[in-house]
Amino acid sequence: MTENEIRWLALGFTLGLYVMLAAQILGGMLDDRRDRKALRAAETRYALVRTPGGDQHE
């Protein structure tokens, strides 16, 4: 294998790592947004149940 081929192989490997890292970061950000949206929805449902005169049985 020539030195030029080794350089291209190393460059491809490095770029592949960066692409995978970016995908992990983006996936984590999207997952966090989805979790926060679900938490807000759950808090809203809880607030509706806890309102005076609501359907909550104590």
mmCIF file of the N, C-alpha and C atoms, coordinates in Angstrom:
data_MODEL
# 
_entry.id   MODEL 
# 
loop_
_atom_site.group_PDB 
_atom_site.id 
_atom_site.type_symbol 
_atom_site.label_atom_id 
_atom_site.label_alt_id 
_atom_site.label_comp_id 
_atom_site.label_asym_id 
_atom_site.label_entity_id 
_atom_site.label_seq_id 
_atom_site.pdbx_PDB_ins_code 
_atom_site.Cartn_x 
_atom_site.Cartn_y 
_atom_site.Cartn_z 
_atom_site.occupancy 
_atom_site.B_iso_or_equiv 
_atom_site.pdbx_formal_charge 
_atom_site.auth_seq_id 
_atom_site.auth_comp_id 
_atom_site.auth_asym_id 
_atom_site.auth_atom_id 
_atom_site.pdbx_PDB_model_num 
ATOM 1   N N  . MET A 1 1  ? 0.850   -1.169 0.000  1.00 0.00 ? 1  MET A N  1 
ATOM 2   C CA . MET A 1 1  ? 0.000   0.000  0.000  1.00 0.00 ? 1  MET A CA 1 
ATOM 3   C C  . MET A 1 1  ? 0.901   1.239  0.000  1.00 0.00 ? 1  MET A C  1 
ATOM 4   N N  . THR A 1 2  ? 0.589   2.156  -0.874 1.00 0.00 ? 2  THR A N  1 
ATOM 5   C CA . THR A 1 2  ? 1.430   3.350  -0.965 1.00 0.00 ? 2  THR A CA 1 
ATOM 6   C C  . THR A 1 2  ? 1.097   4.328  0.161  1.00 0.00 ? 2  THR A C  1 
ATOM 7   N N  . GLU A 1 3  ? 1.993   5.290  0.338  1.00 0.00 ? 3  GLU A N  1 
ATOM 8   C CA . GLU A 1 3  ? 1.791   6.299  1.381  1.00 0.00 ? 3  GLU A CA 1 
ATOM 9   C C  . GLU A 1 3  ? 0.529   7.122  1.103  1.00 0.00 ? 3  GLU A C  1 
ATOM 10  N N  . ASN A 1 4  ? 0.275   7.379  -0.172 1.00 0.00 ? 4  ASN A N  1 
ATOM 11  C CA . ASN A 1 4  ? -0.917  8.147  -0.542 1.00 0.00 ? 4  ASN A CA 1 
ATOM 12  C C  . ASN A 1 4  ? -2.198  7.379  -0.187 1.00 0.00 ? 4  ASN A C  1 
ATOM 13  N N  . GLU A 1 5  ? -2.217  6.084  -0.442 1.00 0.00 ? 5  GLU A N  1 
ATOM 14  C CA . GLU A 1 5  ? -3.388  5.271  -0.099 1.00 0.00 ? 5  GLU A CA 1 
ATOM 15  C C  . GLU A 1 5  ? -3.614  5.228  1.407  1.00 0.00 ? 5  GLU A C  1 
ATOM 16  N N  . ILE A 1 6  ? -2.525  5.142  2.160  1.00 0.00 ? 6  ILE A N  1 
ATOM 17  C CA . ILE A 1 6  ? -2.630  5.131  3.622  1.00 0.00 ? 6  ILE A CA 1 
ATOM 18  C C  . ILE A 1 6  ? -3.215  6.449  4.119  1.00 0.00 ? 6  ILE A C  1 
ATOM 19  N N  . ARG A 1 7  ? -2.783  7.548  3.516  1.00 0.00 ? 7  ARG A N  1 
ATOM 20  C CA . ARG A 1 7  ? -3.326  8.860  3.909  1.00 0.00 ? 7  ARG A CA 1 
ATOM 21  C C  . ARG A 1 7  ? -4.823  8.950  3.616  1.00 0.00 ? 7  ARG A C  1 
ATOM 22  N N  . TRP A 1 8  ? -5.230  8.471  2.434  1.00 0.00 ? 8  TRP A N  1 
ATOM 23  C CA . TRP A 1 8  ? -6.657  8.492  2.097  1.00 0.00 ? 8  TRP A CA 1 
ATOM 24  C C  . TRP A 1 8  ? -7.459  7.604  3.044  1.00 0.00 ? 8  TRP A C  1 
ATOM 25  N N  . LEU A 1 9  ? -6.902  6.462  3.390  1.00 0.00 ? 9  LEU A N  1 
ATOM 26  C CA . LEU A 1 9  ? -7.570  5.563  4.322  1.00 0.00 ? 9  LEU A CA 1 
ATOM 27  C C  . LEU A 1 9  ? -7.722  6.216  5.693  1.00 0.00 ? 9  LEU A C  1 
ATOM 28  N N  . ALA A 1 10 ? -6.671  6.864  6.163  1.00 0.00 ? 10 ALA A N  1 
ATOM 29  C CA . ALA A 1 10 ? -6.728  7.554  7.454  1.00 0.00 ? 10 ALA A CA 1 
ATOM 30  C C  . ALA A 1 10 ? -7.722  8.708  7.407  1.00 0.00 ? 10 ALA A C  1 
ATOM 31  N N  . LEU A 1 11 ? -7.737  9.441  6.302  1.00 0.00 ? 11 LEU A N  1 
ATOM 32  C CA . LEU A 1 11 ? -8.680  10.548 6.152  1.00 0.00 ? 11 LEU A CA 1 
ATOM 33  C C  . LEU A 1 11 ? -10.121 10.035 6.155  1.00 0.00 ? 11 LEU A C  1 
ATOM 34  N N  . GLY A 1 12 ? -10.375 8.964  5.433  1.00 0.00 ? 12 GLY A N  1 
ATOM 35  C CA . GLY A 1 12 ? -11.720 8.380  5.406  1.00 0.00 ? 12 GLY A CA 1 
ATOM 36  C C  . GLY A 1 12 ? -12.142 7.886  6.775  1.00 0.00 ? 12 GLY A C  1 
ATOM 37  N N  . PHE A 1 13 ? -11.235 7.254  7.485  1.00 0.00 ? 13 PHE A N  1 
ATOM 38  C CA . PHE A 1 13 ? -11.532 6.768  8.831  1.00 0.00 ? 13 PHE A CA 1 
ATOM 39  C C  . PHE A 1 13 ? -11.856 7.931  9.764  1.00 0.00 ? 13 PHE A C  1 
ATOM 40  N N  . THR A 1 14 ? -11.050 8.993  9.697  1.00 0.00 ? 14 THR A N  1 
ATOM 41  C CA . THR A 1 14 ? -11.258 10.156 10.561 1.00 0.00 ? 14 THR A CA 1 
ATOM 42  C C  . THR A 1 14 ? -12.580 10.839 10.246 1.00 0.00 ? 14 THR A C  1 
ATOM 43  N N  . LEU A 1 15 ? -12.864 11.026 8.970  1.00 0.00 ? 15 LEU A N  1 
ATOM 44  C CA . LEU A 1 15 ? -14.134 11.649 8.596  1.00 0.00 ? 15 LEU A CA 1 
ATOM 45  C C  . LEU A 1 15 ? -15.321 10.783 9.030  1.00 0.00 ? 15 LEU A C  1 
ATOM 46  N N  . GLY A 1 16 ? -15.177 9.479  8.915  1.00 0.00 ? 16 GLY A N  1 
ATOM 47  C CA . GLY A 1 16 ? -16.231 8.576  9.370  1.00 0.00 ? 16 GLY A CA 1 
ATOM 48  C C  . GLY A 1 16 ? -16.489 8.709  10.859 1.00 0.00 ? 16 GLY A C  1 
ATOM 49  N N  . LEU A 1 17 ? -15.421 8.838  11.635 1.00 0.00 ? 17 LEU A N  1 
ATOM 50  C CA . LEU A 1 17 ? -15.587 9.034  13.077 1.00 0.00 ? 17 LEU A CA 1 
ATOM 51  C C  . LEU A 1 17 ? -16.322 10.335 13.378 1.00 0.00 ? 17 LEU A C  1 
ATOM 52  N N  . TYR A 1 18 ? -15.944 11.410 12.669 1.00 0.00 ? 18 TYR A N  1 
ATOM 53  C CA . TYR A 1 18 ? -16.604 12.695 12.896 1.00 0.00 ? 18 TYR A CA 1 
ATOM 54  C C  . TYR A 1 18 ? -18.080 12.649 12.510 1.00 0.00 ? 18 TYR A C  1 
ATOM 55  N N  . VAL A 1 19 ? -18.397 11.962 11.426 1.00 0.00 ? 19 VAL A N  1 
ATOM 56  C CA . VAL A 1 19 ? -19.802 11.839 11.014 1.00 0.00 ? 19 VAL A CA 1 
ATOM 57  C C  . VAL A 1 19 ? -20.584 11.056 12.063 1.00 0.00 ? 19 VAL A C  1 
ATOM 58  N N  . MET A 1 20 ? -20.018 9.984  12.574 1.00 0.00 ? 20 MET A N  1 
ATOM 59  C CA . MET A 1 20 ? -20.708 9.200  13.600 1.00 0.00 ? 20 MET A CA 1 
ATOM 60  C C  . MET A 1 20 ? -20.869 10.000 14.886 1.00 0.00 ? 20 MET A C  1 
ATOM 61  N N  . LEU A 1 21 ? -19.872 10.783 15.268 1.00 0.00 ? 21 LEU A N  1 
ATOM 62  C CA . LEU A 1 21 ? -19.973 11.630 16.453 1.00 0.00 ? 21 LEU A CA 1 
ATOM 63  C C  . LEU A 1 21 ? -21.075 12.667 16.273 1.00 0.00 ? 21 LEU A C  1 
ATOM 64  N N  . ALA A 1 22 ? -21.130 13.286 15.104 1.00 0.00 ? 22 ALA A N  1 
ATOM 65  C CA . ALA A 1 22 ? -22.174 14.275 14.834 1.00 0.00 ? 22 ALA A CA 1 
ATOM 66  C C  . ALA A 1 22 ? -23.559 13.631 14.892 1.00 0.00 ? 22 ALA A C  1 
ATOM 67  N N  . ALA A 1 23 ? -23.685 12.412 14.382 1.00 0.00 ? 23 ALA A N  1 
ATOM 68  C CA . ALA A 1 23 ? -24.970 11.712 14.432 1.00 0.00 ? 23 ALA A CA 1 
ATOM 69  C C  . ALA A 1 23 ? -25.365 11.412 15.874 1.00 0.00 ? 23 ALA A C  1 
ATOM 70  N N  . GLN A 1 24 ? -24.413 11.025 16.706 1.00 0.00 ? 24 GLN A N  1 
ATOM 71  C CA . GLN A 1 24 ? -24.698 10.758 18.117 1.00 0.00 ? 24 GLN A CA 1 
ATOM 72  C C  . GLN A 1 24 ? -25.151 12.027 18.833 1.00 0.00 ? 24 GLN A C  1 
ATOM 73  N N  . ILE A 1 25 ? -24.478 13.133 18.575 1.00 0.00 ? 25 ILE A N  1 
ATOM 74  C CA . ILE A 1 25 ? -24.831 14.400 19.219 1.00 0.00 ? 25 ILE A CA 1 
ATOM 75  C C  . ILE A 1 25 ? -26.209 14.856 18.762 1.00 0.00 ? 25 ILE A C  1 
ATOM 76  N N  . LEU A 1 26 ? -26.460 14.805 17.456 1.00 0.00 ? 26 LEU A N  1 
ATOM 77  C CA . LEU A 1 26 ? -27.757 15.222 16.931 1.00 0.00 ? 26 LEU A CA 1 
ATOM 78  C C  . LEU A 1 26 ? -28.871 14.325 17.458 1.00 0.00 ? 26 LEU A C  1 
ATOM 79  N N  . GLY A 1 27 ? -28.634 13.027 17.495 1.00 0.00 ? 27 GLY A N  1 
ATOM 80  C CA . GLY A 1 27 ? -29.630 12.106 18.040 1.00 0.00 ? 27 GLY A CA 1 
ATOM 81  C C  . GLY A 1 27 ? -29.923 12.390 19.501 1.00 0.00 ? 27 GLY A C  1 
ATOM 82  N N  . GLY A 1 28 ? -28.900 12.696 20.270 1.00 0.00 ? 28 GLY A N  1 
ATOM 83  C CA . GLY A 1 28 ? -29.099 13.031 21.682 1.00 0.00 ? 28 GLY A CA 1 
ATOM 84  C C  . GLY A 1 28 ? -29.887 14.308 21.860 1.00 0.00 ? 28 GLY A C  1 
ATOM 85  N N  . MET A 1 29 ? -29.612 15.301 21.008 1.00 0.00 ? 29 MET A N  1 
ATOM 86  C CA . MET A 1 29 ? -30.353 16.559 21.099 1.00 0.00 ? 29 MET A CA 1 
ATOM 87  C C  . MET A 1 29 ? -31.824 16.346 20.767 1.00 0.00 ? 29 MET A C  1 
ATOM 88  N N  . LEU A 1 30 ? -32.097 15.574 19.726 1.00 0.00 ? 30 LEU A N  1 
ATOM 89  C CA . LEU A 1 30 ? -33.487 15.323 19.352 1.00 0.00 ? 30 LEU A CA 1 
ATOM 90  C C  . LEU A 1 30 ? -34.206 14.504 20.418 1.00 0.00 ? 30 LEU A C  1 
ATOM 91  N N  . ASP A 1 31 ? -33.506 13.539 20.995 1.00 0.00 ? 31 ASP A N  1 
ATOM 92  C CA . ASP A 1 31 ? -34.095 12.728 22.058 1.00 0.00 ? 31 ASP A CA 1 
ATOM 93  C C  . ASP A 1 31 ? -34.406 13.582 23.282 1.00 0.00 ? 31 ASP A C  1 
ATOM 94  N N  . ASP A 1 32 ? -33.513 14.513 23.608 1.00 0.00 ? 32 ASP A N  1 
ATOM 95  C CA . ASP A 1 32 ? -33.735 15.403 24.743 1.00 0.00 ? 32 ASP A CA 1 
ATOM 96  C C  . ASP A 1 32 ? -34.943 16.297 24.502 1.00 0.00 ? 32 ASP A C  1 
ATOM 97  N N  . ARG A 1 33 ? -35.088 16.799 23.283 1.00 0.00 ? 33 ARG A N  1 
ATOM 98  C CA . ARG A 1 33 ? -36.256 17.633 22.964 1.00 0.00 ? 33 ARG A CA 1 
ATOM 99  C C  . ARG A 1 33 ? -37.541 16.832 23.117 1.00 0.00 ? 33 ARG A C  1 
ATOM 100 N N  . ARG A 1 34 ? -37.529 15.574 22.662 1.00 0.00 ? 34 ARG A N  1 
ATOM 101 C CA . ARG A 1 34 ? -38.711 14.722 22.764 1.00 0.00 ? 34 ARG A CA 1 
ATOM 102 C C  . ARG A 1 34 ? -39.042 14.440 24.230 1.00 0.00 ? 34 ARG A C  1 
ATOM 103 N N  . ASP A 1 35 ? -38.004 14.223 25.050 1.00 0.00 ? 35 ASP A N  1 
ATOM 104 C CA . ASP A 1 35 ? -38.226 13.983 26.477 1.00 0.00 ? 35 ASP A CA 1 
ATOM 105 C C  . ASP A 1 35 ? -38.822 15.203 27.163 1.00 0.00 ? 35 ASP A C  1 
ATOM 106 N N  . ARG A 1 36 ? -38.301 16.391 26.830 1.00 0.00 ? 36 ARG A N  1 
ATOM 107 C CA . ARG A 1 36 ? -38.835 17.612 27.444 1.00 0.00 ? 36 ARG A CA 1 
ATOM 108 C C  . ARG A 1 36 ? -40.271 17.862 27.020 1.00 0.00 ? 36 ARG A C  1 
ATOM 109 N N  . LYS A 1 37 ? -40.600 17.559 25.775 1.00 0.00 ? 37 LYS A N  1 
ATOM 110 C CA . LYS A 1 37 ? -41.972 17.727 25.293 1.00 0.00 ? 37 LYS A CA 1 
ATOM 111 C C  . LYS A 1 37 ? -42.910 16.777 26.038 1.00 0.00 ? 37 LYS A C  1 
ATOM 112 N N  . ALA A 1 38 ? -42.492 15.537 26.230 1.00 0.00 ? 38 ALA A N  1 
ATOM 113 C CA . ALA A 1 38 ? -43.304 14.568 26.962 1.00 0.00 ? 38 ALA A CA 1 
ATOM 114 C C  . ALA A 1 38 ? -43.461 14.988 28.418 1.00 0.00 ? 38 ALA A C  1 
ATOM 115 N N  . LEU A 1 39 ? -42.408 15.545 29.019 1.00 0.00 ? 39 LEU A N  1 
ATOM 116 C CA . LEU A 1 39 ? -42.486 16.003 30.399 1.00 0.00 ? 39 LEU A CA 1 
ATOM 117 C C  . LEU A 1 39 ? -43.470 17.157 30.529 1.00 0.00 ? 39 LEU A C  1 
ATOM 118 N N  . ARG A 1 40 ? -43.422 18.108 29.591 1.00 0.00 ? 40 ARG A N  1 
ATOM 119 C CA . ARG A 1 40 ? -44.374 19.227 29.630 1.00 0.00 ? 40 ARG A CA 1 
ATOM 120 C C  . ARG A 1 40 ? -45.804 18.724 29.500 1.00 0.00 ? 40 ARG A C  1 
ATOM 121 N N  . ALA A 1 41 ? -46.037 17.764 28.617 1.00 0.00 ? 41 ALA A N  1 
ATOM 122 C CA . ALA A 1 41 ? -47.381 17.215 28.439 1.00 0.00 ? 41 ALA A CA 1 
ATOM 123 C C  . ALA A 1 41 ? -47.843 16.515 29.711 1.00 0.00 ? 41 ALA A C  1 
ATOM 124 N N  . ALA A 1 42 ? -46.944 15.774 30.355 1.00 0.00 ? 42 ALA A N  1 
ATOM 125 C CA . ALA A 1 42 ? -47.304 15.081 31.597 1.00 0.00 ? 42 ALA A CA 1 
ATOM 126 C C  . ALA A 1 42 ? -47.594 16.084 32.705 1.00 0.00 ? 42 ALA A C  1 
ATOM 127 N N  . GLU A 1 43 ? -46.796 17.149 32.790 1.00 0.00 ? 43 GLU A N  1 
ATOM 128 C CA . GLU A 1 43 ? -47.045 18.170 33.811 1.00 0.00 ? 43 GLU A CA 1 
ATOM 129 C C  . GLU A 1 43 ? -48.377 18.864 33.568 1.00 0.00 ? 43 GLU A C  1 
ATOM 130 N N  . THR A 1 44 ? -48.723 19.107 32.318 1.00 0.00 ? 44 THR A N  1 
ATOM 131 C CA . THR A 1 44 ? -50.001 19.739 31.991 1.00 0.00 ? 44 THR A CA 1 
ATOM 132 C C  . THR A 1 44 ? -51.153 18.825 32.389 1.00 0.00 ? 44 THR A C  1 
ATOM 133 N N  . ARG A 1 45 ? -51.042 17.538 32.082 1.00 0.00 ? 45 ARG A N  1 
ATOM 134 C CA . ARG A 1 45 ? -52.102 16.591 32.468 1.00 0.00 ? 45 ARG A CA 1 
ATOM 135 C C  . ARG A 1 45 ? -52.230 16.525 33.982 1.00 0.00 ? 45 ARG A C  1 
ATOM 136 N N  . TYR A 1 46 ? -51.098 16.540 34.691 1.00 0.00 ? 46 TYR A N  1 
ATOM 137 C CA . TYR A 1 46 ? -51.123 16.489 36.150 1.00 0.00 ? 46 TYR A CA 1 
ATOM 138 C C  . TYR A 1 46 ? -51.777 17.747 36.706 1.00 0.00 ? 46 TYR A C  1 
ATOM 139 N N  . ALA A 1 47 ? -51.458 18.904 36.121 1.00 0.00 ? 47 ALA A N  1 
ATOM 140 C CA . ALA A 1 47 ? -52.044 20.163 36.586 1.00 0.00 ? 47 ALA A CA 1 
ATOM 141 C C  . ALA A 1 47 ? -53.548 20.169 36.348 1.00 0.00 ? 47 ALA A C  1 
ATOM 142 N N  . LEU A 1 48 ? -54.001 19.590 35.248 1.00 0.00 ? 48 LEU A N  1 
ATOM 143 C CA . LEU A 1 48 ? -55.438 19.543 34.975 1.00 0.00 ? 48 LEU A CA 1 
ATOM 144 C C  . LEU A 1 48 ? -56.156 18.642 35.971 1.00 0.00 ? 48 LEU A C  1 
ATOM 145 N N  . VAL A 1 49 ? -55.511 17.554 36.362 1.00 0.00 ? 49 VAL A N  1 
ATOM 146 C CA . VAL A 1 49 ? -56.125 16.626 37.319 1.00 0.00 ? 49 VAL A CA 1 
ATOM 147 C C  . VAL A 1 49 ? -56.162 17.248 38.707 1.00 0.00 ? 49 VAL A C  1 
ATOM 148 N N  . ARG A 1 50 ? -55.156 18.046 39.052 1.00 0.00 ? 50 ARG A N  1 
ATOM 149 C CA . ARG A 1 50 ? -55.052 18.603 40.395 1.00 0.00 ? 50 ARG A CA 1 
ATOM 150 C C  . ARG A 1 50 ? -55.880 19.876 40.595 1.00 0.00 ? 50 ARG A C  1 
ATOM 151 N N  . THR A 1 51 ? -56.551 20.368 39.569 1.00 0.00 ? 51 THR A N  1 
ATOM 152 C CA . THR A 1 51 ? -57.329 21.596 39.724 1.00 0.00 ? 51 THR A CA 1 
ATOM 153 C C  . THR A 1 51 ? -58.511 21.352 40.647 1.00 0.00 ? 51 THR A C  1 
ATOM 154 N N  . PRO A 1 52 ? -58.908 22.357 41.424 1.00 0.00 ? 52 PRO A N  1 
ATOM 155 C CA . PRO A 1 52 ? -60.070 22.203 42.306 1.00 0.00 ? 52 PRO A CA 1 
ATOM 156 C C  . PRO A 1 52 ? -61.311 21.863 41.487 1.00 0.00 ? 52 PRO A C  1 
ATOM 157 N N  . GLY A 1 53 ? -62.071 20.920 41.981 1.00 0.00 ? 53 GLY A N  1 
ATOM 158 C CA . GLY A 1 53 ? -63.266 20.493 41.266 1.00 0.00 ? 53 GLY A CA 1 
ATOM 159 C C  . GLY A 1 53 ? -62.973 19.527 40.140 1.00 0.00 ? 53 GLY A C  1 
ATOM 160 N N  . GLY A 1 54 ? -61.726 19.075 40.049 1.00 0.00 ? 54 GLY A N  1 
ATOM 161 C CA . GLY A 1 54 ? -61.361 18.135 38.993 1.00 0.00 ? 54 GLY A CA 1 
ATOM 162 C C  . GLY A 1 54 ? -61.893 16.747 39.308 1.00 0.00 ? 54 GLY A C  1 
ATOM 163 N N  . ASP A 1 55 ? -61.513 15.796 38.497 1.00 0.00 ? 55 ASP A N  1 
ATOM 164 C CA . ASP A 1 55 ? -62.014 14.431 38.650 1.00 0.00 ? 55 ASP A CA 1 
ATOM 165 C C  . ASP A 1 55 ? -61.160 13.591 39.582 1.00 0.00 ? 55 ASP A C  1 
ATOM 166 N N  . GLN A 1 56 ? -60.288 14.206 40.341 1.00 0.00 ? 56 GLN A N  1 
ATOM 167 C CA . GLN A 1 56 ? -59.397 13.450 41.213 1.00 0.00 ? 56 GLN A CA 1 
ATOM 168 C C  . GLN A 1 56 ? -60.161 12.977 42.448 1.00 0.00 ? 56 GLN A C  1 
ATOM 169 N N  . HIS A 1 57 ? -59.942 11.721 42.812 1.00 0.00 ? 57 HIS A N  1 
ATOM 170 C CA . HIS A 1 57 ? -60.585 11.148 44.001 1.00 0.00 ? 57 HIS A CA 1 
ATOM 171 C C  . HIS A 1 57 ? -59.551 11.035 45.103 1.00 0.00 ? 57 HIS A C  1 
ATOM 172 N N  . GLU A 1 58 ? -59.791 11.696 46.220 1.00 0.00 ? 58 GLU A N  1 
ATOM 173 C CA . GLU A 1 58 ? -58.844 11.613 47.337 1.00 0.00 ? 58 GLU A CA 1 
ATOM 174 C C  . GLU A 1 58 ? -59.489 10.955 48.524 1.00 0.00 ? 58 GLU A C  1 
# 
